């Protein structure tokens, strides 16, 4: 699906695995990952967030919009987001994308080694970043926000009035912390502290379709998502 831009230049597409692409892949349909294309309509450049499942489909979708993919934003290292081994299934991802073009994969520094181990790509393919760093695509500026917890280097992307949150925050619930590198204290801090400055009017775009709607305002999410109702980190520890 596409959402209405907040500026004439912003190009923003939300694509659902198993529906908008990778339609013949039953596992992609079960995982319901969202992939995003973010770019500049005037320069016809875009970055792709978490490319996985069917790289040819994603490349063709961008090309049909007359957009050229010039970089990758990785929310975190898990195979359903950037490719690799998913419980015995080899998911195509950034490695297959790099066969099409020499692109930089923007990740948080804490995620660098995890991505290298999981995908087998080269360290020179990565563009490690710190929280608050910005990536420009034409005239569009994207802010990278380090939100550890689901993984050590999980990150969210803020562009105009949109927050692409990966598996840090869903419309209902948040990312699991029982996988390697997960930390329940850190994800609580990421949601309640690191993302605290995100305005209620900002629209949250998650990494999976785990709710009836594909997106919602941060204000709506703060009212309806149980993770915002936990009064303290001590109560959070007891609950999870």
Residue, then its C-alpha position, 0 to 999 in steps of 0.5 A: x500500500x502507499x500512504x499520502x506524502x506530507x510533502x511533494x518530494x517524499x516518496x513512501x511505500x509500505x509493502x506487505x510480504x505475501x500480498x504486495x510481493x513474494x505472493x507465491x512464498x507461503x512462509x513470507x505470507x505467514x511472517x507478514x513482514x513490512x518492507x518500506x521504500x523511502x525516497x525523493x520523487x524529484x531525484x527518483x532515488x530511494x532507500x529500501x528498509x529491510x529487503x527480504x523474501x523476494x528481491x526481484x519483486x522489490x526491485x521491480x516495484x521500485x522500477x515501476x515507480x520510476x525509482x532507483x534503489x540507492x541504499x538499504x536501511x536495516x532495522x535489525x539483523x534477523x533473517x526475515x528482515x534482511x535475509x539469511x537462515x530462518x529456522x532452516x529456510x534460506x531467506x533472500x535479502x541484502x546479499x541478493x540485493x548486492x548482486x544487483x547493485x553496489x549499495x551501502x547498508x546503514x545499520x547501528x554499530x551495535x548490529x554490525x557483527x550480527x549482520x555480518x554473521x547472519x548474511x555473509x556479506x562484507x564489512x565494506x558493504x556496511x555503513x555503521x551509524x550512531x543514534x541521531x545520524x541522518x541519511x539523505x536521499x535526494x532532498x529527503x532526510x531520514x534520522x536513525x534512532x538506536x532502540x536496542x532491546x529486540x536486538x542490540x542494534x535495533x533502530x527506527x527511522x524518522x522521516x517527516x511525520x513517519x516512524x518506521x519502527x521495525x520490531x521495536x514497537x508494533x501497534x500492539x505489543x513490541x518485539x520479543x527479547x528472548x532471542x540472542x541479543x535481546x534485552x527486556x530492560x533495554x526495549x522498555x527504555x527504548x519504547x518509553x524513553x528513547x522514543x518519548x520525544x516522538x510526537x503523538x501526531x507521528x504515524x507509526x509504521x511497524x515491521x510486521x502486520x500484527x494488528x488489523x491496521x497497517x499503521x496508526x498515530x503514536x498518540x493512538x498507539x500510546x493509548x491502546x498498546x499495553x506496553x505504554x500502560x506498564x508503570x515502571x521497569x520493575x513492573x515490566x520485568x515481572x510481566x515479561 
